Amino acid sequence: MNNIAYDSRWNGQHGIGRFAIEVSNRLNFSHYLTSKNSPTQLFSEFRLSRWANKCGAKALYSPGYIPPHGSKLPFAFTIHDLNHLDVPYNSSFLKKVYYKSIIRPAIDKAYKILTVSEFSKSRIVEWSNCDERKVHVVGNGVSDFFFAANSPMTPGYQYFFCCSNRRGHKNEVRLLQAFANSKLGKDFKLVLSGDMDKITNDTIKSLNISDLIIFTGKVSEDMLAAWYKGAIATVFPSIYEGFGLPIIESMASGTPVIASNITSLPEVGGDAAYYFDPYELDSISDAMSKIAYDDSLKSKMREKGLEQARKFSWDKTAELVSKALDGII
């Protein structure tokens, strides 16, 4: 990407960070902004603009949703979703003001807006009233090692796995309630990535299921793949996702996926996932029970899941990013 600068402050292990790393690893940008400071810090858009104006590049691309403010260069940036507007758990008065005063004008000024799903594109166009031809869906990919013959986690019990975090839109309280109300009994446990917080701790205690819930703590990518691979199924109850990487990561690992039937998730999971209503406890628990005891269905879902996951690759995403940026200079 000759003479195009890149905001690599976004690089990380999950979500936008994974997208940022995989794209930058495949496209040779001319200049990279690196900093220990988060790209979401106060006045980050001004720092990005000052750097871009001085770095010597002729254009700028950001893999995240913070655009440059006051940049003299043509630029493009990536809005993965509008969860800061659409999800009450993640929204606030200040976030709404920021989107209206900084991000909305940047959409008009930008060369292109990139996003990761048709669902997110439709929301961006609806909210900003921009020309839909300006918004390009580049998707996400699944890393090759999820397809590799990784050894499954063997903790000595059967389990469902939820790759998540403790944010409200991940819908973990309903998942815990549905698991407690299910007919799975003591035969299965529910494993969640990351660490417990007060809300999940209080919920688990109130449901009296402490002996059935496991938190992995922070895990490496190899460990994550092992947790996927050893699971009966991955359950993804989120009520809002711009994409939902755990769906294709699990499918690539050969593990069936049961997921919410809203936002981008049916788009990503296709006909390879088993869907439920994330607002209905019985719908969630019935889906878990169905998968747990139907070996024929699990086998078909593994086969379809591998096919679905192969539709997504970081090489393809990087190629689409490159095409979207073509002509920016």
C-alpha atoms as one frame of an Amber mdcrd trajectory, in Angstrom:
protein
   0.000   0.000   0.000   2.414   2.640  -1.258   2.141   5.992   0.512  -0.814
   4.903   2.689  -0.391   5.288   6.461  -1.940   2.830   8.929  -3.168   3.272
  12.494  -1.687   0.168  14.146  -2.658   1.307  17.647  -5.672  -0.966  17.193
  -3.572  -4.142  16.980  -4.658  -6.710  19.564  -5.880 -10.259  20.086  -9.656
  -9.998  19.779 -12.311  -8.188  17.743 -11.023  -5.034  16.071  -7.509  -5.860
  17.258  -7.483  -9.177  15.432  -8.797  -7.509  12.278  -6.082  -4.834  12.552
  -3.251  -7.344  12.976  -4.344  -9.656  10.183  -4.830  -6.825   7.688  -1.523
  -5.125   8.516   0.313  -8.458   8.286  -0.880  -8.870   4.714  -0.801  -5.345
   3.318   2.430  -3.398   3.153   1.503   0.068   4.382   4.134   2.776   4.083
   3.816   4.309   7.561   2.566   2.873  10.874   1.340   4.820  13.868   2.408
   2.931  16.987   1.723   3.992  20.537   1.173   2.505  23.979  -1.891   4.712
  24.263  -5.279   3.328  23.279  -6.755   4.665  20.025  -9.976   5.310  21.959
  -8.368   7.739  24.404  -9.633  11.304  24.592  -8.496  13.452  21.641  -7.130
  10.393  19.821  -8.629  11.591  16.531  -6.599  14.813  16.765  -3.362  12.929
  17.507  -4.021  10.662  14.552  -4.559  13.637  12.277  -1.387  15.443  13.401
   0.689  12.308  12.898  -0.818  11.619   9.475  -0.161  15.163   8.299   3.524
  14.922   9.276   4.418  11.289   8.503   4.992  11.763   4.784   2.194   9.511
   3.513  -0.351  10.618   0.940  -3.385   8.873   2.482  -4.477   7.218   5.722
  -6.402   4.060   6.619  -7.633   3.170  10.098  -8.837  -0.376  10.933 -10.960
   1.063  13.761 -13.815   3.510  14.146 -11.806   6.557  15.319 -11.242   8.764
  12.248  -8.669  11.536  11.918 -10.069  14.971  12.712  -8.571  17.790  10.700
  -6.445  15.598   8.439  -5.187  17.094   5.203  -4.927  13.610   3.722  -7.650
  11.562   2.080  -8.620   8.805   4.489 -10.736   5.704   5.003 -11.730   4.074
   8.266 -13.572   1.006   9.526 -16.833   1.023  11.430 -17.273  -2.567  12.575
 -20.720  -1.928  14.032 -22.844   0.692  15.754 -23.050  -1.017  19.134 -22.169
   2.242  20.906 -25.434   3.628  19.573 -27.625   0.538  19.329 -26.827  -1.265
  22.581 -27.911   0.436  25.824 -25.243  -1.485  27.798 -22.494   0.119  25.684
 -24.034   3.510  24.988 -23.994   6.803  26.848 -24.825  10.448  26.237 -21.166
  11.254  25.541 -20.780   8.378  23.088 -23.844   9.531  21.186 -22.455  13.059
  21.057 -19.103  11.733  19.825 -20.704   9.736  17.035 -22.814  12.714  15.979
 -20.040  15.315  16.132 -16.964  13.317  15.054 -17.866  10.065  13.314 -20.909
  11.263  11.362 -19.037  14.179   9.673 -16.058  11.879   9.036 -18.298   9.533
   7.056 -19.041  12.387   4.636 -15.359  13.355   4.376 -13.931   9.837   4.074
 -12.930   8.263   0.783 -14.534   4.969   1.852 -16.107   3.403   4.918 -15.208
  -0.229   5.498 -17.232  -2.634   7.607 -17.457  -6.358   8.347 -21.007  -7.492
   7.524 -24.049  -6.600   5.477 -25.886  -6.102   8.767 -23.378  -3.435   9.859
 -23.455  -1.821   6.431 -27.226  -1.479   6.553 -27.078   0.108  10.015 -24.303
   2.533   8.986 -26.227   3.630   5.885 -29.482   3.921   7.835 -27.907   5.957
  10.644 -25.693   8.246   8.562 -27.870   8.474   5.452 -24.717   8.141   3.359
 -24.565   6.660  -0.124 -24.526   2.884   0.306 -21.908   2.646  -2.465 -19.469
   4.376  -0.128 -19.659   1.543   2.439 -17.692  -1.617   1.586 -18.112  -4.960
   3.340 -14.703  -6.598   3.786 -15.678  -9.201   6.375 -13.468 -10.987   8.860
 -11.385 -14.125   8.578 -10.591 -17.168  10.640  -6.983 -17.912  11.486  -5.501
 -21.069   9.982  -4.570 -22.664  13.299  -8.255 -23.145  14.174  -8.435 -25.563
  11.233  -5.280 -27.396  12.376  -5.381 -30.684  14.217  -5.138 -29.077  17.642
  -5.529 -31.286  20.686  -8.920 -30.741  22.329  -9.264 -29.645  25.915  -9.945
 -32.701  28.080 -10.950 -31.401  31.531 -12.685 -34.628  32.552 -16.244 -33.422
  31.942 -18.508 -32.632  28.999 -19.024 -28.934  28.459 -20.523 -26.184  26.364
 -18.135 -23.344  25.589 -18.969 -19.645  25.415 -16.227 -17.385  24.036 -17.305
 -14.073  25.431 -16.641 -11.253  27.874 -18.618  -9.710  30.650 -20.238  -6.935
  28.617 -24.010  -6.700  28.899 -24.830  -7.302  25.236 -23.148 -10.702  25.423
 -26.319 -11.836  27.216 -24.515 -14.070  29.694 -27.061 -13.702  32.500 -29.781
 -15.195  30.296 -27.364 -17.920  29.217 -26.685 -18.836  32.833 -30.386 -18.814
  33.625 -31.198 -20.946  30.591 -28.452 -23.413  31.472 -29.753 -23.675  35.038
 -33.316 -24.218  33.796 -32.338 -26.766  31.155 -32.766 -30.524  31.283 -29.017
 -31.042  31.022 -28.734 -31.768  34.734 -25.296 -32.476  36.159 -24.027 -34.192
  33.000 -22.627 -31.036  31.431 -20.799 -27.909  32.507 -20.715 -24.460  30.973
 -17.274 -22.946  30.339 -16.905 -19.209  29.693 -13.737 -17.519  28.525 -12.192
 -14.837  30.717 -12.750 -14.091  34.383 -15.864 -13.914  36.491 -17.260 -10.512
  37.471 -19.725  -9.500  40.172 -22.821  -9.807  38.001 -22.007 -13.317  36.797
 -20.865 -14.339  40.277 -24.106 -13.134  41.858 -26.173 -14.810  39.143 -24.379
 -18.128  39.509 -24.815 -18.103  43.282 -28.501 -17.214  43.040 -29.053 -20.104
  40.619 -27.039 -22.507  42.780 -24.921 -23.729  39.855 -21.428 -22.830  41.086
 -20.207 -26.387  40.568 -21.322 -26.354  36.912 -19.769 -23.061  35.711 -16.090
 -22.702  34.796 -14.199 -19.550  33.811 -10.997 -20.073  31.839  -9.267 -16.816
  32.755  -7.080 -15.249  30.099  -6.168 -17.773  27.423  -3.690 -17.925  24.550
  -4.931 -18.557  21.031  -3.760 -22.166  21.260  -5.723 -22.631  24.478  -8.752
 -20.965  22.923  -8.630 -23.389  20.014  -8.369 -26.293  22.463 -11.422 -25.106
  24.421 -13.382 -24.845  21.168 -12.295 -28.251  19.965 -13.126 -30.094  23.185
 -16.635 -28.654  23.553 -19.938 -30.369  22.871 -20.867 -27.101  21.166 -20.088
 -23.419  21.278 -23.002 -21.309  22.471 -23.090 -17.659  21.432 -26.093 -15.842
  22.959 -25.115 -12.263  22.093 -27.908  -9.803  21.330 -25.721  -7.599  19.129
 -22.705  -8.345  16.927 -21.212  -6.651  13.909 -19.755 -10.032  12.950 -19.165
 -12.628  15.680 -15.726 -14.219  15.222 -16.359 -17.079  17.714 -18.887 -18.558
  15.290 -16.402 -19.227  12.522 -13.531 -19.968  14.910 -15.606 -22.716  16.506
 -16.742 -24.079  13.146 -13.153 -24.163  11.912 -12.262 -26.134  15.047 -14.861
 -28.749  14.113 -17.286 -27.795  16.884 -21.039 -27.198  16.363 -22.367 -23.704
  17.014 -25.651 -22.659  18.565 -26.209 -18.926  18.345 -28.625 -16.015  18.515
 -30.882 -15.556  15.515 -30.461 -11.764  15.302 -28.128  -9.030  13.971 -25.184
 -10.376  11.908 -25.033 -13.879  13.369 -27.267 -15.722  10.845 -25.312 -13.988
   8.084 -22.027 -15.336   9.452 -23.238 -18.777  10.553 -25.328 -19.457   7.447
 -27.154 -22.773   7.520 -24.352 -24.395   9.533 -25.429 -23.071  12.951 -28.436
 -23.906  15.129 -30.228 -20.696  16.112 -32.292 -19.608  19.101 -34.119 -16.519
  20.329 -31.618 -14.865  22.718 -34.410 -13.223  24.709 -36.230 -16.483  25.483
 -34.742 -18.776  28.130 -36.587 -21.842  26.843 -35.307 -21.225  23.320 -31.701
 -21.135  24.565 -31.997 -24.172  26.836 -33.913 -26.213  24.243 -31.177 -25.551
  21.680 -28.477 -26.685  24.109 -30.401 -29.858  24.972 -31.091 -30.624  21.313
 -27.406 -30.445  20.404 -26.254 -32.310  23.508 -28.273 -35.433  22.812 -28.507
 -35.583  19.004 -25.274 -37.150  17.749 -26.465 -37.228  14.138 -27.209 -33.503
  14.203 -23.815 -32.730  15.762 -22.084 -34.697  13.020 -23.938 -32.830  10.265
 -23.237 -29.497  11.932 -19.512 -30.225  12.168 -19.382 -30.969   8.445 -21.420
 -27.908   7.470 -19.480 -25.760   9.927 -16.147 -26.554   8.340 -17.564 -25.631
   4.934 -18.972 -22.372   6.286 -15.732 -21.400   8.042 -13.749 -21.890   4.824
 -15.768 -19.067   3.258 -13.922 -16.636   5.519 -10.208 -15.968   5.363  -7.942
 -13.102   6.352  -6.376 -13.245   2.884  -9.803 -12.532   1.387 -10.444  -9.730
   3.881  -7.078  -8.119   3.156  -7.742  -8.339  -0.580 -11.108  -6.616  -0.137
  -9.499  -3.899   2.007  -6.902  -3.348  -0.701  -9.592  -3.077  -3.391 -11.602
  -0.624  -1.297  -8.522   1.593  -0.865  -7.657   1.496  -4.560  -7.791   5.039
  -5.890  -7.571   6.784  -2.526  -4.399   8.584  -3.670
